[in-house]
Amino acid sequence: MGVAFLITAVVYYLSRFKGLTNFAIVLFQFGANAALILNYYNNAGLNGPTYAIFLLWLFVSIAVIPRRQYLIWLPLNLLAMFGLFARDYYHPGWIVANYPDRATRFTDFGYTYVVIAALIIFVTLYIRRAYHHQAAELAAASELKNKLLSVLAHDLREPLSSIQGFLEVLTAESPDEEELRSIKLELLQRTRNASELLVNLLSRPVVS
């Protein structure tokens, strides 16, 4: 478990502070599985708690690696575990139970359970907190979008209504040259105002 914590700490540092996420994932998977295979052999095989740690590692992998890489790393975990099962089944004497007494074995299982439970709780709470944070950000973005659309609709209503009114006049009547020129100039000005309004709204920085 100490080696597992060390690998996790190194991987976290490489991913979070060095930006080496892909390398960190490779190190995380190969390093963890190698450590667990050695632990399985040195910690009584199926008579020890290593199979439960393999299950924990599967859970952590599902939580942290990108979904597109599931087909690479999840089978590696299962292959390592069931490979050890098969080795244990066909060669039952290759691992010697190395607990000196029952108290040591029960202590080992109890310690492993506490560590696994703590890591599951930590990862689950982290995922829940990240989910709620993302949901809050999405809600704020949606509220901001609704406010922007409301402002846009309000500010565009007046120039669009004016343009519509001028076009209705042109359709229903036959203004003389002077009136037609005046209407065209007014339409042009109203269109420019609406265009400037749109440019100002779209270029306005979003403050969260």
C-alpha positions in Angstrom: 0.0 0.0 0.0 2.9 2.3 0.7 4.2 1.7 -2.9 0.7 2.4 -4.2 0.5 5.7 -2.4 4.0 6.7 -3.7 3.0 5.9 -7.3 -0.2 7.8 -6.9 1.6 10.8 -5.5 4.1 10.8 -8.3 1.4 10.4 -10.9 -0.6 13.3 -9.4 2.4 15.6 -9.4 3.3 14.8 -13.0 -0.3 15.2 -14.2 -1.3 18.3 -12.2 1.9 20.3 -12.1 4.0 19.1 -15.0 1.2 18.6 -17.6 2.4 15.1 -18.4 -1.0 13.5 -18.2 -0.6 10.7 -20.7 2.8 9.7 -19.3 1.3 9.8 -15.8 -1.5 7.5 -16.9 1.0 5.0 -18.4 3.1 5.1 -15.2 0.1 4.8 -13.0 -1.2 1.7 -14.8 2.0 -0.2 -15.3 3.5 0.8 -12.0 0.4 0.0 -10.0 -0.2 -3.4 -11.6 3.5 -4.4 -11.2 3.4 -3.5 -7.6 0.2 -5.4 -7.0 1.5 -8.5 -8.8 4.6 -8.5 -6.5 2.3 -7.8 -3.5 0.1 -10.8 -4.5 3.1 -13.1 -4.5 4.7 -11.8 -1.3 1.4 -11.4 0.6 0.0 -14.9 0.6 -1.8 -14.8 -2.8 -5.5 -15.5 -2.4 -5.1 -15.9 1.3 -4.1 -12.3 1.4 -6.0 -9.1 0.6 -4.3 -8.2 -2.7 -7.3 -9.2 -4.8 -9.3 -6.5 -3.0 -6.6 -3.9 -3.8 -6.8 -5.0 -7.5 -10.5 -4.2 -7.3 -9.8 -0.8 -5.7 -7.3 -0.1 -8.5 -10.0 -0.9 -11.1 -12.3 1.6 -9.4 -9.7 4.3 -9.3 -8.8 3.7 -12.9 -12.4 4.1 -14.0 -12.5 7.3 -12.1 -9.4 9.0 -13.4 -8.5 7.8 -16.8 -10.2 9.1 -20.0 -13.0 6.9 -21.2 -11.4 6.5 -24.6 -8.5 4.6 -22.9 -10.8 2.2 -21.0 -10.2 -0.6 -23.6 -6.5 -0.3 -23.0 -6.1 -0.2 -19.2 -9.1 -1.9 -17.7 -8.4 -5.2 -19.5 -4.8 -4.9 -18.2 -6.1 -4.9 -14.6 -8.4 -7.9 -15.3 -5.7 -9.8 -17.2 -3.2 -9.3 -14.3 -5.7 -10.4 -11.6 -7.1 -13.4 -13.5 -3.6 -14.4 -14.6 -2.6 -14.6 -11.0 -5.8 -16.6 -10.2 -5.0 -19.1 -13.0 -1.4 -19.4 -11.7 -2.6 -20.0 -8.2 -5.2 -22.6 -9.4 -2.8 -24.6 -11.6 0.2 -24.3 -9.3 -1.2 -24.2 -5.8 2.2 -24.5 -4.1 4.0 -21.6 -5.8 2.9 -19.2 -3.0 3.5 -20.0 0.6 1.2 -18.4 3.2 3.6 -16.2 5.0 1.5 -14.9 7.9 3.2 -15.9 11.2 -0.1 -16.1 13.0 -3.8 -15.5 12.7 -3.6 -12.1 14.4 -1.2 -10.8 11.7 -3.5 -12.0 8.9 -6.6 -10.4 10.5 -4.7 -7.2 11.1 -3.5 -7.1 7.5 -7.1 -7.6 6.2 -8.4 -4.9 8.6 -5.8 -2.4 7.6 -6.4 -3.1 3.9 -10.2 -2.7 4.4 -9.7 0.7 6.1 -7.4 2.0 3.4 -9.7 0.8 0.6 -12.7 2.3 2.2 -10.9 5.6 2.8 -9.8 5.8 -0.9 -13.2 4.9 -2.2 -14.8 7.6 0.0 -12.2 10.2 -1.1 -12.5 9.5 -4.8 -16.3 9.4 -4.6 -16.5 12.7 -2.7 -14.1 14.3 -5.2 -16.2 13.2 -8.1 -19.4 14.4 -6.5 -17.8 17.7 -5.6 -16.5 18.1 -9.2 -20.0 17.2 -10.6 -21.8 19.7 -8.4 -19.2 22.4 -9.2 -19.7 21.8 -12.9 -23.5 21.8 -12.5 -23.3 25.2 -10.7 -21.1 26.6 -13.5 -23.6 25.4 -16.1 -26.5 26.9 -14.2 -24.7 30.2 -14.0 -23.8 30.1 -17.7 -27.4 29.4 -18.6 -28.7 32.2 -16.4 -26.2 34.6 -18.0 -27.3 33.5 -21.5 -30.9 34.1 -20.6 -30.1 37.6 -19.3 -28.1 38.4 -22.5 -31.0 37.2 -24.7 -33.4 39.2 -22.7 -31.3 42.4 -23.1 -30.8 41.7 -26.8 -34.5 41.2 -27.4 -35.4 44.4 -25.5 -32.8 46.5 -27.2 -33.5 45.2 -30.7 -37.3 45.5 -30.4 -37.4 49.3 -30.9 -35.1 49.6 -34.1 -36.8 46.5 -35.7 -40.2 48.0 -35.0 -39.2 51.2 -36.6 -37.8 49.4 -39.7 -41.0 47.4 -40.0 -43.0 50.6 -39.7 -41.1 52.3 -42.5 -41.4 49.2 -44.7 -45.1 49.1 -44.2 -45.3 52.8 -45.2 -43.4 52.0 -48.4 -45.7 49.1 -49.1 -49.0 50.8 -48.5 -48.2 54.2 -50.0 -46.3 55.8 -52.9 -44.2 58.5 -51.3 -42.6 61.2 -53.4 -38.9 61.4 -54.1 -38.2 63.5 -51.0 -40.1 61.3 -48.6 -38.6 58.2 -50.2 -35.1 59.6 -49.7 -35.9 60.5 -46.1 -37.3 57.0 -45.4 -34.2 55.4 -46.9 -31.9 57.5 -44.8 -33.9 56.7 -41.7 -33.9 53.0 -42.5 -30.1 53.1 -43.0 -29.6 54.8 -39.7 -31.8 52.4 -37.8 -30.1 49.4 -39.4 -26.7 50.8 -38.5 -27.9 51.4 -34.9 -29.1 47.8 -34.7 -25.8 46.5 -36.1 -23.7 48.5 -33.7 -25.9 47.2 -30.8 -25.3 43.6 -31.9 -21.5 44.2 -32.2 -21.4 45.8 -28.7 -23.4 43.0 -27.1 -21.4 40.2 -28.7 -18.0 41.8 -28.0 -18.9 42.6 -24.3 -16.7 40.5 -22.0 -18.5 37.9 -19.9 -18.1 38.4 -16.2 -18.7 35.3 -14.1 
